[in-house]
Amino acid sequence: MDLDENRIDSDSFLSFTFTWETAIKIARKREKMLRELRLVSDNL
């Protein structure tokens, strides 16, 4: 919405979006690793 209303420029928006997507990817990978670790420990 801020981008549409020219409150931020496209470069700033892209920088934020890249950072946000990277953080989400890392969180998902860690969550997957924890689930897999739990499955392994449950089977021991």
mmCIF file as gemmi writes it, N, C-alpha and C atoms, coordinates in Angstrom:
data_model
loop_
_atom_site.group_PDB
_atom_site.id
_atom_site.type_symbol
_atom_site.label_atom_id
_atom_site.label_alt_id
_atom_site.label_comp_id
_atom_site.label_asym_id
_atom_site.label_entity_id
_atom_site.label_seq_id
_atom_site.pdbx_PDB_ins_code
_atom_site.Cartn_x
_atom_site.Cartn_y
_atom_site.Cartn_z
_atom_site.occupancy
_atom_site.B_iso_or_equiv
_atom_site.pdbx_formal_charge
_atom_site.auth_seq_id
_atom_site.auth_asym_id
_atom_site.pdbx_PDB_model_num
ATOM 1 N N . MET Axp A 1 ? 0.823 -1.183 0 1 0 ? 1 A 1
ATOM 2 C CA . MET Axp A 1 ? 0 0 0 1 0 ? 1 A 1
ATOM 3 C C . MET Axp A 1 ? 0.874 1.257 0 1 0 ? 1 A 1
ATOM 4 N N . ASP Axp A 2 ? 1.922 1.256 0.825 1 0 ? 2 A 1
ATOM 5 C CA . ASP Axp A 2 ? 2.814 2.417 0.852 1 0 ? 2 A 1
ATOM 6 C C . ASP Axp A 2 ? 3.485 2.633 -0.496 1 0 ? 2 A 1
ATOM 7 N N . LEU Axp A 3 ? 3.819 1.547 -1.164 1 0 ? 3 A 1
ATOM 8 C CA . LEU Axp A 3 ? 4.431 1.671 -2.492 1 0 ? 3 A 1
ATOM 9 C C . LEU Axp A 3 ? 3.442 2.295 -3.465 1 0 ? 3 A 1
ATOM 10 N N . ASP Axp A 4 ? 2.203 1.841 -3.424 1 0 ? 4 A 1
ATOM 11 C CA . ASP Axp A 4 ? 1.17 2.378 -4.313 1 0 ? 4 A 1
ATOM 12 C C . ASP Axp A 4 ? 0.897 3.856 -4.064 1 0 ? 4 A 1
ATOM 13 N N . GLU Axp A 5 ? 1.028 4.29 -2.831 1 0 ? 5 A 1
ATOM 14 C CA . GLU Axp A 5 ? 0.759 5.682 -2.474 1 0 ? 5 A 1
ATOM 15 C C . GLU Axp A 5 ? 2.035 6.535 -2.476 1 0 ? 5 A 1
ATOM 16 N N . ASN Axp A 6 ? 3.115 5.989 -3.036 1 0 ? 6 A 1
ATOM 17 C CA . ASN Axp A 6 ? 4.398 6.696 -3.175 1 0 ? 6 A 1
ATOM 18 C C . ASN Axp A 6 ? 4.989 7.163 -1.853 1 0 ? 6 A 1
ATOM 19 N N . ARG Axp A 7 ? 4.741 6.398 -0.801 1 0 ? 7 A 1
ATOM 20 C CA . ARG Axp A 7 ? 5.374 6.708 0.49 1 0 ? 7 A 1
ATOM 21 C C . ARG Axp A 7 ? 6.778 6.128 0.564 1 0 ? 7 A 1
ATOM 22 N N . ILE Axp A 8 ? 7.024 5.083 -0.219 1 0 ? 8 A 1
ATOM 23 C CA . ILE Axp A 8 ? 8.371 4.512 -0.328 1 0 ? 8 A 1
ATOM 24 C C . ILE Axp A 8 ? 8.668 4.289 -1.805 1 0 ? 8 A 1
ATOM 25 N N . ASP Axp A 9 ? 9.945 4.275 -2.144 1 0 ? 9 A 1
ATOM 26 C CA . ASP Axp A 9 ? 10.292 4.044 -3.542 1 0 ? 9 A 1
ATOM 27 C C . ASP Axp A 9 ? 10.452 2.55 -3.816 1 0 ? 9 A 1
ATOM 28 N N . SER Axp A 10 ? 10.493 2.199 -5.082 1 0 ? 10 A 1
ATOM 29 C CA . SER Axp A 10 ? 10.528 0.785 -5.461 1 0 ? 10 A 1
ATOM 30 C C . SER Axp A 10 ? 11.81 0.092 -4.994 1 0 ? 10 A 1
ATOM 31 N N . ASP Axp A 11 ? 12.934 0.801 -4.969 1 0 ? 11 A 1
ATOM 32 C CA . ASP Axp A 11 ? 14.185 0.191 -4.5 1 0 ? 11 A 1
ATOM 33 C C . ASP Axp A 11 ? 14.095 -0.196 -3.026 1 0 ? 11 A 1
ATOM 34 N N . SER Axp A 12 ? 13.53 0.68 -2.217 1 0 ? 12 A 1
ATOM 35 C CA . SER Axp A 12 ? 13.365 0.382 -0.794 1 0 ? 12 A 1
ATOM 36 C C . SER Axp A 12 ? 12.417 -0.787 -0.602 1 0 ? 12 A 1
ATOM 37 N N . PHE Axp A 13 ? 11.357 -0.801 -1.377 1 0 ? 13 A 1
ATOM 38 C CA . PHE Axp A 13 ? 10.393 -1.899 -1.285 1 0 ? 13 A 1
ATOM 39 C C . PHE Axp A 13 ? 11.042 -3.222 -1.658 1 0 ? 13 A 1
ATOM 40 N N . LEU Axp A 14 ? 11.817 -3.239 -2.743 1 0 ? 14 A 1
ATOM 41 C CA . LEU Axp A 14 ? 12.49 -4.466 -3.169 1 0 ? 14 A 1
ATOM 42 C C . LEU Axp A 14 ? 13.508 -4.932 -2.14 1 0 ? 14 A 1
ATOM 43 N N . SER Axp A 15 ? 14.207 -3.99 -1.526 1 0 ? 15 A 1
ATOM 44 C CA . SER Axp A 15 ? 15.171 -4.336 -0.487 1 0 ? 15 A 1
ATOM 45 C C . SER Axp A 15 ? 14.47 -4.983 0.704 1 0 ? 15 A 1
ATOM 46 N N . PHE Axp A 16 ? 13.363 -4.395 1.132 1 0 ? 16 A 1
ATOM 47 C CA . PHE Axp A 16 ? 12.593 -4.964 2.236 1 0 ? 16 A 1
ATOM 48 C C . PHE Axp A 16 ? 12.061 -6.342 1.861 1 0 ? 16 A 1
ATOM 49 N N . THR Axp A 17 ? 11.496 -6.467 0.663 1 0 ? 17 A 1
ATOM 50 C CA . THR Axp A 17 ? 10.913 -7.727 0.223 1 0 ? 17 A 1
ATOM 51 C C . THR Axp A 17 ? 11.961 -8.827 0.18 1 0 ? 17 A 1
ATOM 52 N N . PHE Axp A 18 ? 13.141 -8.522 -0.353 1 0 ? 18 A 1
ATOM 53 C CA . PHE Axp A 18 ? 14.224 -9.506 -0.412 1 0 ? 18 A 1
ATOM 54 C C . PHE Axp A 18 ? 14.608 -9.964 0.995 1 0 ? 18 A 1
ATOM 55 N N . THR Axp A 19 ? 14.765 -9.025 1.901 1 0 ? 19 A 1
ATOM 56 C CA . THR Axp A 19 ? 15.134 -9.357 3.277 1 0 ? 19 A 1
ATOM 57 C C . THR Axp A 19 ? 14.051 -10.194 3.947 1 0 ? 19 A 1
ATOM 58 N N . TRP Axp A 20 ? 12.794 -9.812 3.765 1 0 ? 20 A 1
ATOM 59 C CA . TRP Axp A 20 ? 11.672 -10.539 4.352 1 0 ? 20 A 1
ATOM 60 C C . TRP Axp A 20 ? 11.613 -11.964 3.814 1 0 ? 20 A 1
ATOM 61 N N . GLU Axp A 21 ? 11.727 -12.132 2.494 1 0 ? 21 A 1
ATOM 62 C CA . GLU Axp A 21 ? 11.667 -13.468 1.892 1 0 ? 21 A 1
ATOM 63 C C . GLU Axp A 21 ? 12.823 -14.34 2.358 1 0 ? 21 A 1
ATOM 64 N N . THR Axp A 22 ? 13.997 -13.757 2.518 1 0 ? 22 A 1
ATOM 65 C CA . THR Axp A 22 ? 15.15 -14.505 3.009 1 0 ? 22 A 1
ATOM 66 C C . THR Axp A 22 ? 14.912 -14.977 4.441 1 0 ? 22 A 1
ATOM 67 N N . ALA Axp A 23 ? 14.384 -14.104 5.278 1 0 ? 23 A 1
ATOM 68 C CA . ALA Axp A 23 ? 14.093 -14.478 6.666 1 0 ? 23 A 1
ATOM 69 C C . ALA Axp A 23 ? 13.063 -15.6 6.731 1 0 ? 23 A 1
ATOM 70 N N . ILE Axp A 24 ? 12.041 -15.526 5.91 1 0 ? 24 A 1
ATOM 71 C CA . ILE Axp A 24 ? 11.004 -16.565 5.885 1 0 ? 24 A 1
ATOM 72 C C . ILE Axp A 24 ? 11.598 -17.896 5.432 1 0 ? 24 A 1
ATOM 73 N N . LYS Axp A 25 ? 12.448 -17.875 4.404 1 0 ? 25 A 1
ATOM 74 C CA . LYS Axp A 25 ? 13.08 -19.11 3.918 1 0 ? 25 A 1
ATOM 75 C C . LYS Axp A 25 ? 13.934 -19.754 5.007 1 0 ? 25 A 1
ATOM 76 N N . ILE Axp A 26 ? 14.703 -18.935 5.718 1 0 ? 26 A 1
ATOM 77 C CA . ILE Axp A 26 ? 15.552 -19.459 6.795 1 0 ? 26 A 1
ATOM 78 C C . ILE Axp A 26 ? 14.695 -20.063 7.901 1 0 ? 26 A 1
ATOM 79 N N . ALA Axp A 27 ? 13.632 -19.366 8.27 1 0 ? 27 A 1
ATOM 80 C CA . ALA Axp A 27 ? 12.747 -19.883 9.324 1 0 ? 27 A 1
ATOM 81 C C . ALA Axp A 27 ? 12.116 -21.207 8.903 1 0 ? 27 A 1
ATOM 82 N N . ARG Axp A 28 ? 11.69 -21.31 7.657 1 0 ? 28 A 1
ATOM 83 C CA . ARG Axp A 28 ? 11.089 -22.559 7.177 1 0 ? 28 A 1
ATOM 84 C C . ARG Axp A 28 ? 12.101 -23.7 7.168 1 0 ? 28 A 1
ATOM 85 N N . LYS Axp A 29 ? 13.329 -23.412 6.755 1 0 ? 29 A 1
ATOM 86 C CA . LYS Axp A 29 ? 14.37 -24.45 6.747 1 0 ? 29 A 1
ATOM 87 C C . LYS Axp A 29 ? 14.662 -24.939 8.163 1 0 ? 29 A 1
ATOM 88 N N . ARG Axp A 30 ? 14.757 -24.002 9.106 1 0 ? 30 A 1
ATOM 89 C CA . ARG Axp A 30 ? 15.03 -24.386 10.494 1 0 ? 30 A 1
ATOM 90 C C . ARG Axp A 30 ? 13.876 -25.169 11.08 1 0 ? 30 A 1
ATOM 91 N N . GLU Axp A 31 ? 12.659 -24.759 10.754 1 0 ? 31 A 1
ATOM 92 C CA . GLU Axp A 31 ? 11.494 -25.481 11.236 1 0 ? 31 A 1
ATOM 93 C C . GLU Axp A 31 ? 11.483 -26.903 10.686 1 0 ? 31 A 1
ATOM 94 N N . LYS Axp A 32 ? 11.824 -27.06 9.422 1 0 ? 32 A 1
ATOM 95 C CA . LYS Axp A 32 ? 11.894 -28.39 8.806 1 0 ? 32 A 1
ATOM 96 C C . LYS Axp A 32 ? 12.979 -29.234 9.466 1 0 ? 32 A 1
ATOM 97 N N . MET Axp A 33 ? 14.134 -28.627 9.722 1 0 ? 33 A 1
ATOM 98 C CA . MET Axp A 33 ? 15.22 -29.357 10.373 1 0 ? 33 A 1
ATOM 99 C C . MET Axp A 33 ? 14.798 -29.825 11.762 1 0 ? 33 A 1
ATOM 100 N N . LEU Axp A 34 ? 14.107 -28.965 12.504 1 0 ? 34 A 1
ATOM 101 C CA . LEU Axp A 34 ? 13.657 -29.342 13.848 1 0 ? 34 A 1
ATOM 102 C C . LEU Axp A 34 ? 12.63 -30.472 13.794 1 0 ? 34 A 1
ATOM 103 N N . ARG Axp A 35 ? 11.717 -30.414 12.814 1 0 ? 35 A 1
ATOM 104 C CA . ARG Axp A 35 ? 10.742 -31.496 12.671 1 0 ? 35 A 1
ATOM 105 C C . ARG Axp A 35 ? 11.442 -32.81 12.343 1 0 ? 35 A 1
ATOM 106 N N . GLU Axp A 36 ? 12.427 -32.76 11.439 1 0 ? 36 A 1
ATOM 107 C CA . GLU Axp A 36 ? 13.167 -33.975 11.073 1 0 ? 36 A 1
ATOM 108 C C . GLU Axp A 36 ? 13.968 -34.505 12.249 1 0 ? 36 A 1
ATOM 109 N N . LEU Axp A 37 ? 14.566 -33.618 13.013 1 0 ? 37 A 1
ATOM 110 C CA . LEU Axp A 37 ? 15.324 -34.021 14.189 1 0 ? 37 A 1
ATOM 111 C C . LEU Axp A 37 ? 14.398 -34.689 15.205 1 0 ? 37 A 1
ATOM 112 N N . ARG Axp A 38 ? 13.213 -34.146 15.367 1 0 ? 38 A 1
ATOM 113 C CA . ARG Axp A 38 ? 12.247 -34.73 16.292 1 0 ? 38 A 1
ATOM 114 C C . ARG Axp A 38 ? 11.836 -36.127 15.827 1 0 ? 38 A 1
ATOM 115 N N . LEU Axp A 39 ? 11.616 -36.293 14.52 1 0 ? 39 A 1
ATOM 116 C CA . LEU Axp A 39 ? 11.256 -37.602 13.997 1 0 ? 39 A 1
ATOM 117 C C . LEU Axp A 39 ? 12.346 -38.63 14.244 1 0 ? 39 A 1
ATOM 118 N N . VAL Axp A 40 ? 13.589 -38.209 14.069 1 0 ? 40 A 1
ATOM 119 C CA . VAL Axp A 40 ? 14.717 -39.106 14.288 1 0 ? 40 A 1
ATOM 120 C C . VAL Axp A 40 ? 14.812 -39.465 15.77 1 0 ? 40 A 1
ATOM 121 N N . SER Axp A 41 ? 14.695 -38.474 16.644 1 0 ? 41 A 1
ATOM 122 C CA . SER Axp A 41 ? 14.82 -38.756 18.081 1 0 ? 41 A 1
ATOM 123 C C . SER Axp A 41 ? 13.649 -39.58 18.597 1 0 ? 41 A 1
ATOM 124 N N . ASP Axp A 42 ? 12.474 -39.423 18.013 1 0 ? 42 A 1
ATOM 125 C CA . ASP Axp A 42 ? 11.309 -40.214 18.415 1 0 ? 42 A 1
ATOM 126 C C . ASP Axp A 42 ? 11.486 -41.69 18.023 1 0 ? 42 A 1
ATOM 127 N N . ASN Axp A 43 ? 12.267 -41.945 17.001 1 0 ? 43 A 1
ATOM 128 C CA . ASN Axp A 43 ? 12.463 -43.313 16.516 1 0 ? 43 A 1
ATOM 129 C C . ASN Axp A 43 ? 13.641 -44.019 17.182 1 0 ? 43 A 1
ATOM 130 N N . LEU Axp A 44 ? 14.34 -43.351 18.058 1 0 ? 44 A 1
ATOM 131 C CA . LEU Axp A 44 ? 15.484 -43.976 18.726 1 0 ? 44 A 1
ATOM 132 C C . LEU Axp A 44 ? 15.07 -44.836 19.88 1 0 ? 44 A 1
